Amino acid sequence: MKSILFGVLFILSIVFTSCKKEKLVVKEEKVFSQKDFVPSNPEMGGWSLKLRPDGSADIVPSGDIVYRGTYKIKGRSLSVDTDQAEDFEFKIISETEIKEKKYGVILIIK
């Protein structure tokens, strides 16, 4: 009886650990840009986020100043930490679309 219970628990643990996949994988540089952005001023840009495989990131939170930082992906969450600006949290919608949690801005790969 113990061996059957152990076998079932072992199989369940393998199933649960193999099912956890990251929603977004960065094997090459990915650039996300604000979806449907229409500038009111030609000098202002929308949001953009560049992710690199080495864990570094460049983020432009609306405007023209680029902040360098690092990012981490955990499940459906993407966090970008910068030294000069606030930190940013995104919900990963798909491999090509993310949504900034605080401001609600949607970014896509074009």
C-alpha positions as CSV (number, residue, x, y, z in Angstrom):
1,M,0.0,0.0,0.0
2,K,2.8,2.4,0.9
3,S,4.6,1.7,-2.4
4,I,1.4,2.5,-4.4
5,L,0.8,5.7,-2.5
6,F,4.5,6.7,-3.0
7,G,4.2,5.9,-6.7
8,V,1.1,8.0,-7.1
9,L,2.6,11.0,-5.2
10,F,5.8,10.7,-7.3
11,I,3.9,10.8,-10.6
12,L,1.8,13.7,-9.4
13,S,4.8,15.7,-8.4
14,I,6.4,15.1,-11.9
15,V,3.2,16.2,-13.6
16,F,2.8,19.4,-11.6
17,T,6.5,20.4,-12.0
18,S,6.5,19.7,-15.7
19,C,3.4,21.7,-16.3
20,K,4.8,25.0,-15.0
21,K,6.1,26.9,-18.0
22,E,7.0,30.5,-18.3
23,K,4.6,32.4,-20.5
24,L,7.4,34.5,-22.0
25,V,10.8,33.1,-23.0
26,V,13.6,35.5,-24.1
27,K,16.0,33.6,-26.3
28,E,16.8,36.7,-28.5
29,E,16.2,40.4,-28.1
30,K,12.5,41.3,-27.9
31,V,11.1,44.8,-28.3
32,F,7.6,45.7,-27.1
33,S,6.0,49.0,-28.1
34,Q,2.8,50.6,-26.9
35,K,-0.2,49.3,-28.8
36,D,-2.2,51.9,-30.8
37,F,0.0,54.9,-29.7
38,V,-0.8,58.2,-31.5
39,P,1.6,61.0,-30.4
40,S,0.1,64.4,-29.6
41,N,3.6,65.8,-29.7
42,P,6.2,64.7,-32.3
43,E,8.9,64.6,-29.7
44,M,7.0,62.3,-27.3
45,G,7.1,58.6,-27.8
46,G,4.9,55.9,-26.3
47,W,6.0,53.2,-24.0
48,S,8.6,50.7,-25.1
49,L,10.4,47.8,-23.5
50,K,13.5,45.9,-24.8
51,L,14.3,42.6,-23.2
52,R,17.7,40.8,-23.7
53,P,18.5,37.2,-23.1
54,D,21.1,38.2,-20.5
55,G,18.4,39.6,-18.2
56,S,19.0,43.3,-19.0
57,A,16.2,45.6,-20.1
58,D,15.7,49.1,-21.5
59,I,12.3,50.8,-20.7
60,V,10.9,54.0,-21.9
61,P,7.8,54.8,-19.8
62,S,6.2,57.3,-22.3
63,G,8.5,60.0,-23.4
64,D,12.1,59.9,-24.6
65,I,14.2,58.9,-21.6
66,V,15.5,55.3,-21.6
67,Y,16.1,53.6,-18.3
68,R,18.4,50.6,-18.1
69,G,17.6,47.8,-15.7
70,T,17.1,44.1,-15.3
71,Y,14.0,42.0,-15.6
72,K,12.6,38.8,-14.1
73,I,9.9,36.5,-15.4
74,K,7.9,34.4,-13.0
75,G,4.9,32.6,-14.5
76,R,2.6,35.3,-15.9
77,S,4.5,38.2,-14.3
78,L,7.3,40.3,-15.7
79,S,9.1,42.8,-13.4
80,V,11.5,45.4,-14.5
81,D,13.8,46.9,-11.9
82,T,15.7,50.2,-12.7
83,D,18.1,52.3,-10.6
84,Q,16.8,55.7,-11.8
85,A,13.1,55.3,-12.2
86,E,10.3,53.4,-10.5
87,D,10.1,49.7,-10.9
88,F,7.5,48.3,-13.3
89,E,5.3,45.2,-13.2
90,F,3.7,43.7,-16.3
91,K,1.1,40.9,-16.7
92,I,2.1,38.6,-19.5
93,I,-0.8,38.1,-21.8
94,S,1.0,36.1,-24.5
95,E,4.4,35.7,-26.1
96,T,3.8,39.0,-28.0
97,E,1.7,41.1,-25.6
98,I,2.1,42.4,-22.1
99,K,0.1,44.8,-19.9
100,E,1.6,47.3,-17.4
101,K,-0.2,46.7,-14.1
102,K,-0.2,50.3,-12.6
103,Y,-1.0,52.4,-15.7
104,G,-2.8,49.7,-17.8
105,V,-0.7,50.3,-20.9
106,I,-0.6,47.4,-23.4
107,L,2.7,46.7,-25.2
108,I,3.0,44.4,-28.2
109,I,5.8,43.1,-30.4
110,K,5.5,44.8,-33.8
